[in-house]
């Protein structure tokens, strides 16, 4: 939800994100909605959405292995993380899920398939791994299918570590 009470819903089957304002039953498409694909006006298996203070919508486009940003009213998005190729490199991701953006525009992504959390400062083409990335596992420095991310009011980053059945506090300033 945004600060106006609008609800944003990811539809994985329709490859779109809709915004519902209070009292609306249909909503409007704010990202995707042009069938599945890898063009800048398409999504393929979106999983997660984050909305910033400017009402830009960040979507983890899982099957395209990227995160897209759609400014309010935009007809197409821009790639802010990943390069559409599945992999382990610093330009790549594998089925990204959770996404959150800090006040500086840095994008944090739960790269589920590679068991890592990546940080993508605004404008960069290569991300950095801030935790995990060394295979799935239960040790404190390993993740096993991270799927969700959230900051608290003190800028502490929390990660939903799905297959380890835990939530971890990650020092995001590393």
PyMOL commands that set and color helices and strands:
alter all, ss='L'
color gray80, all
select helices_A, chain A and resi 62-64+112-114+162-164
alter helices_A, ss='H'
color red, helices_A
select strands_A, chain A and resi 7-11+16-20+28-32+46-51+57-61+66-70+78-81+96-101+107-111+116-120+128-132+146-151+157-161+166-170
alter strands_A, ss='S'
color yellow, strands_A
deselect
rebuild
show_as cartoon
